[in-house]
Structures are given as structure tokens and as C-alpha cells.
Amino acid sequence: MKIPRLTDTTLRDGDHAIHHSFTPEMVRTIVRNLDEAGVRIIEVSHGSGLNGSTLQQGFSVHSELELIKVAVETAKQAKIASLFVPGIGTSKELREAAKLGISVIRIAVHCTEADVTEQYFRLAKELGLEAVGFLMMSHSQPAKVLVEQAKLMESYGADCVYVVDSAGALVQSGVRERVYALKEALSIEVGFHAHNNLGLAIGNSITALEAGADQIDGTLRGLGAGAGNAPTEVLVAVLNKMDVDTGINLSILMDAAEEVVAPLMQTPIMIDRDNLSSGYAGVYNSFLLHVRHAAEKFGVNTSEIMEELGKRKAVAGQEDWILDVAVELAEQKKLKI
């Protein structure tokens, strides 16, 4: 197995889990620890990407540009990355982040919408950035479709394309099939981003590497949306046990996970009923907070809403479906009574 490039996204995906409350001090401490440990890429932005601090996505306590600036100033060896979702972020934010010193931009869309990314890949290359494509909700489409979409991103200038398990819904056979298909079809690198709703974040990440993935993601203590991500420190420990020398200091990661990140957790990152329902139904992890609010408001079960959203194949940007489903389920219950 080749040595993968590990991106830590605690300061981006983990932003969801602490309700967008990262402070400059937190960023400085986490970046310093990851940098000293030898992690090569550290992602920093609002959980929903650049310009994500909105009513719909959740307001940040501190400006993400301020946090990015702190991260760039703190890192001595690591490169700083940010996430960019077309329709949430604009060219303006991408230019601002590049000016502050990010080196990598990860351009994320639903896995059937790569055609909307061209202008942003072109801009990223003009700005001298490494450009990574993120095919979100990759479980929802077969490998053939992902290959078509990844080829579009490659033609636009992507340096790598990720299979992104946004709902934590993939099992290992699905990961293997998708990653292998992209590796066969592309001349650029392939990555994999895991969520842990089915308890497979580590197993799926290793499976992706065995299928040829060049890049994988993790977060300290698994801090992330839904049931969290593959814990960075566990990934490194497992790879060490497999005699894959990542060059990353496990001791520093474990200390940072335990002493820095764990105290930030407002609620435990676990596979509870809601997160399992999300992964099982294949529903976008960021919907969970909205689903919980709707379930409480209309007196229905979160898992029932998740199941129906899964049947309707709801994707990011369709949060309004949640209320519609909750109302329909509540009305059905009244009729049965």
C-alpha cells in the first residue's frame, strides 16, 4: 500500500459539531499540534465552506477569514486548505482566501453536478491553488456516473477528485468499487472522505487505500458532522500497525485529540439512533439538526423523517423538504388516530 496524503479537516468538518464556534485561539492550538505532528494538509473554513456563515447554514462566531489567517500564520510546514461549495461561496471569497495564503481549495458539489464547477477550477488554477474535486453523496450514484463527473472535474483542471461519503452510507464493497473505478479512469489522484454513521469510517478509509486512493481525510477525535469522521489519530495508528509509515507523530495527535479537541465537544460524537438512521437512509449528515427540530415541532420520529428523505433522495440545498416531510408524517398520524 502506498503512503497516503492525509488531510485533517477538524477545523472544517468539525465546525458543524461545535455549532460554528471555533475561535482564533482554538485554531492556533489545533493547527500548531497538527503541524508539529507532521500532518501535511489542514482544512479551515465554515463547515459548509467559504461564505457558509448564513442563516441557512448556521452563523459563525468568528469570521472564517480571520480563522484562515490565523491558521496560515501558525502553520510552519503544513499547507492550509479550504472548502468551497458553488452557490454558497462565490469567486470573491475564493480570491480572499487565496490572498490570505491558502494553498489548496476543495470544490464540493453533489456528485451529479460537476458541470457547475468549471469556472471555479479555472479560477483556482489562475490563483495558483491546488484544486481538489469533492463528489458529495457518492453513495447515491453508481461508479459509472461518478467516473463521468470526475472526468469533467479533471478536464477543468482538478488535481484530485474525492469520493465523498457525506451520509456515512457506504459499505466497504461500495467504497472499493467507486475508488477503483476512478483510479482506472483518471490520470490524476483520487481521494476518499469518510463519515462514521455505520461505524465504517476507518474500515472504509483503509479499503479506499487498498483500492488505490492517494488521499484520505480525518478529524481529531472524529469531530465532524453526523456521527463524525474517521479519527485522524486512529487512522495513523492503524496505518502504523499495517507498516505504512505516514511520517506523522501519533503521540502528538493522541494528545491533541484528548486534551484539545475532546473538551470542545458540546455533545459526544457517537452513532446514536439519529445518526444511524441518517447513514442507513443515506441522508446528508448536515440535515440532522434541521430534522431534529422538525421532529420535535411536529411530534414525529427523526428516523421516520430520515427514512422518507432517503426515499426521496434529498440532497444539499433541499432542506425545505424536511418540513414538508415532517408535516406529511404528522398528518398521517392524525388520520390513523
C-alpha positions in Angstrom: 0.0 0.0 0.0 1.3 3.4 -0.9 1.7 6.1 1.7 -1.4 8.3 1.5 -1.6 12.1 1.9 -3.7 12.7 5.0 -5.8 15.9 5.2 -7.1 16.8 8.6 -10.4 18.6 8.4 -11.1 19.1 12.2 -11.3 22.9 11.6 -13.8 22.5 8.8 -16.0 19.4 9.2 -15.6 19.7 13.0 -17.1 23.1 12.7 -20.6 21.5 12.3 -20.2 19.6 15.5 -19.5 22.6 17.7 -22.1 24.9 16.0 -19.5 27.1 14.2 -17.9 28.3 17.4 -14.2 27.9 16.6 -12.1 30.8 18.0 -8.7 32.1 16.8 -7.2 30.6 19.9 -8.6 27.2 19.2 -7.5 27.3 15.6 -4.0 28.4 16.6 -3.7 25.5 19.1 -5.1 22.8 16.8 -3.0 23.9 13.8 0.1 24.0 15.9 -0.4 20.5 17.1 -1.3 19.1 13.6 1.7 20.9 12.1 4.1 19.6 14.7 2.8 16.1 14.2 3.6 16.3 10.5 0.1 16.5 9.0 0.6 17.9 5.5 -2.8 19.5 4.8 -5.1 21.2 7.3 -8.6 22.3 6.1 -10.1 25.5 7.7 -13.4 27.1 6.8 -17.0 27.2 7.8 -18.4 23.7 7.9 -20.3 24.4 4.7 -17.4 26.0 3.0 -16.3 29.6 2.3 -19.1 32.1 2.9 -21.1 29.4 4.8 -21.9 31.7 7.7 -25.5 32.3 6.8 -29.0 31.8 8.4 -29.4 28.6 6.3 -26.1 27.0 7.1 -25.5 28.5 10.6 -23.7 31.7 11.6 -20.1 31.5 12.7 -19.0 33.1 16.0 -15.8 34.3 14.3 -15.2 35.2 10.7 -13.7 32.2 8.8 -11.3 34.6 7.0 -10.0 35.6 10.4 -9.6 31.9 11.3 -7.9 31.1 8.0 -5.4 34.0 8.6 -4.5 32.6 12.0 -4.1 29.1 10.5 -1.8 30.3 7.7 0.3 32.3 10.2 0.6 29.4 12.6 1.5 26.5 10.2 5.2 26.2 9.6 5.2 23.2 7.3 1.5 22.2 6.6 -0.5 23.7 3.8 -3.8 25.3 4.6 -6.9 24.2 2.6 -10.5 25.5 2.5 -13.7 24.0 1.2 -15.7 25.8 -1.5 -19.3 24.9 -2.4 -20.6 26.8 -5.6 -23.8 28.6 -4.7 -22.7 29.1 -1.1 -19.3 30.6 -1.9 -18.5 33.0 -4.7 -15.4 33.9 -6.6 -15.0 36.8 -4.2 -14.5 34.5 -1.2 -12.2 32.2 -3.2 -10.0 35.2 -4.1 -10.0 36.4 -0.5 -8.9 33.0 0.9 -6.2 32.8 -1.7 -4.9 36.2 -0.8 -4.7 35.2 2.9 -2.5 32.3 1.9 -4.4 29.0 1.5 -2.7 26.6 -0.8 -5.5 24.1 -1.5 -9.1 24.6 -2.4 -11.6 21.7 -2.3 -14.5 22.3 -4.6 -17.6 20.4 -3.5 -20.8 19.6 -5.3 -23.5 16.9 -5.3 -22.0 14.0 -7.2 -24.1 14.7 -10.4 -23.4 18.4 -10.6 -19.7 18.6 -11.6 -20.6 20.8 -14.6 -21.2 23.8 -12.3 -17.6 23.7 -11.0 -15.7 24.7 -14.2 -15.3 28.4 -13.5 -14.1 27.8 -10.0 -11.5 25.2 -11.0 -10.2 27.6 -13.7 -10.1 30.4 -11.2 -8.3 28.2 -8.6 -5.6 27.4 -11.1 -5.3 31.1 -12.1 -4.7 31.8 -8.4 -2.0 29.2 -8.1 -4.0 26.9 -5.9 -4.1 23.1 -5.8 -7.6 22.2 -6.8 -9.4 19.2 -5.4 -12.9 18.0 -6.5 -15.3 16.7 -3.9 -18.2 14.5 -5.2 -20.5 14.6 -2.3 -23.2 12.0 -1.5 -21.2 9.5 -3.6 -23.2 6.6 -2.3 -26.2 7.8 -4.2 -24.8 7.1 -7.7 -23.1 4.1 -9.3 -19.4 4.1 -10.1 -20.1 4.8 -13.8 -21.8 8.1 -13.0 -19.0 9.2 -10.6 -16.4 8.5 -13.3 -18.3 10.7 -15.8 -18.4 13.5 -13.2 -14.8 13.1 -12.1 -13.7 13.3 -15.7 -15.4 16.6 -16.0 -13.5 17.9 -13.0 -10.3 16.5 -14.4 -10.9 18.4 -17.7 -11.5 21.6 -15.7 -8.1 21.3 -14.0 -8.7 19.3 -10.9 -5.5 17.8 -9.3 -7.5 15.2 -7.4 -11.1 14.0 -7.2 -12.6 12.6 -4.0 -15.3 10.0 -3.4 -17.1 11.7 -0.5 -19.4 9.6 1.7 -21.3 12.6 3.0 -24.0 10.5 4.7 -21.8 7.8 6.0 -23.9 5.4 4.0 -21.2 3.4 2.1 -20.1 -0.1 3.0 -16.7 -1.4 2.0 -17.7 -3.0 -1.3 -19.2 0.3 -2.4 -16.1 2.2 -1.5 -13.9 -0.3 -3.3 -15.9 -0.2 -6.5 -16.1 3.6 -6.7 -12.4 4.3 -5.8 -11.1 1.6 -8.1 -13.3 2.9 -11.0 -12.0 6.5 -10.6 -8.4 5.2 -10.4 -8.8 3.3 -13.6 -10.5 6.2 -15.4 -8.4 9.3 -14.3 -4.8 10.4 -14.7 -5.0 12.5 -11.5 -5.1 11.4 -7.9 -8.2 10.0 -6.2 -9.2 10.7 -2.6 -11.8 9.4 -0.1 -13.7 11.2 2.7 -15.5 9.1 5.3 -18.3 9.6 7.8 -19.0 7.1 10.6 -22.7 6.7 10.7 -22.4 3.0 10.0 -19.3 2.6 12.1 -17.2 2.1 9.0 -15.1 5.4 8.7 -11.8 3.7 9.5 -12.6 0.5 7.6 -13.8 2.4 4.6 -10.7 4.6 4.6 -8.4 1.6 4.6 -10.5 -0.1 1.9 -10.2 3.1 -0.2 -6.4 3.0 0.2 -6.3 -0.7 -0.8 -8.3 0.2 -3.9 -5.7 2.7 -4.8 -6.7 6.0 -3.2 -4.0 8.6 -2.9 -5.6 10.9 -0.3 -7.8 10.3 2.7 -9.3 12.6 5.4 -9.7 12.5 9.1 -10.6 14.7 12.1 -9.1 14.7 15.6 -11.4 12.6 17.9 -13.6 12.1 14.8 -15.1 15.6 15.3 -17.4 16.2 12.4 -21.0 16.3 11.1 -23.3 13.4 12.0 -21.5 10.6 13.6 -18.2 12.3 12.8 -15.3 11.4 10.5 -12.5 8.9 10.6 -10.5 10.0 13.7 -7.1 11.2 12.4 -5.2 9.7 15.3 -6.9 6.3 14.8 -6.1 6.4 11.1 -2.5 7.0 11.8 -2.4 4.2 14.5 -4.0 1.7 12.1 -1.6 2.6 9.3 1.3 2.2 11.6 0.1 -1.2 12.5 -0.1 -2.0 8.8 3.6 -0.9 8.4 2.6 2.1 6.4 4.9 4.9 7.5 2.9 8.2 7.2 5.7 10.2 8.9 3.1 11.6 11.3 3.7 11.6 15.1 0.9 9.6 16.6 1.7 10.7 20.2 1.1 14.4 19.4 -2.1 13.5 17.6 -3.4 11.5 20.6 -2.6 14.3 23.0 -4.3 16.9 20.8 -7.4 14.7 20.4 -7.6 14.1 24.1 -6.5 17.4 25.6 -7.5 19.9 23.0 -10.4 18.7 20.9 -12.3 16.5 23.4 -13.0 19.4 25.7 -14.5 21.4 22.8 -17.2 18.8 22.2 -20.6 20.1 23.1 -22.2 16.7 22.7 -20.5 13.3 22.3 -19.7 12.2 18.7 -21.4 8.8 18.6 -23.6 6.5 16.5 -26.9 7.2 18.1 -30.3 6.4 16.7 -30.5 9.6 14.6 -27.0 9.3 13.1 -27.6 5.6 12.3 -30.9 6.5 10.7 -29.1 9.1 8.6 -26.4 6.7 7.4 -28.9 3.8 6.8 -31.2 6.0 4.8 -28.4 7.8 3.0 -29.4 11.3 4.1 -26.9 14.2 4.1 -25.4 14.5 7.6 -25.9 18.3 7.8 -29.6 17.8 7.6 -29.7 16.2 11.1 -30.1 19.4 13.2 -33.0 20.5 10.9 -34.6 17.1 11.1 -34.4 17.1 14.9 -36.1 20.5 15.1 -38.8 19.4 12.7 -39.4 16.1 14.6 -39.8 18.0 17.9 -42.1 20.6 16.4 -44.5 18.2 14.7 -44.3 15.3 17.1 -42.8 12.7 14.8 -39.8 10.5 15.0 -36.5 11.6 13.5 -35.8 8.2 12.0 -39.2 8.3 10.2 -38.2 11.7 8.6 -34.8 10.3 7.7 -36.3 7.2 6.0 -38.7 9.4 3.9 -35.9 11.8 2.9 -33.8 8.8 1.9 -36.6 7.5 -0.3 -36.9 11.0 -1.9 -33.1 11.2 -2.4 -32.9 14.6 -0.8 -29.6 16.4 -1.4 -27.9 19.5 0.0 -30.0 22.6 -0.8 -33.3 20.8 -0.3 -33.6 21.5 3.5 -37.1 22.7 2.9 -38.1 19.1 2.1 -37.6 18.3 5.8 -40.5 20.4 7.0 -42.7 19.1 4.2 -41.9 15.5 5.2 -42.5 16.3 8.9 -45.9 17.8 8.2 -46.9 14.9 6.0 -45.9 12.4 8.6 -47.7 14.3 11.4 -50.9 14.5 9.3 -50.7 10.7 8.6 -50.5 10.0 12.3 -53.6 12.2 12.9 -55.5 10.3 10.2 -54.6 6.9 11.8 -55.8 8.1 15.2 
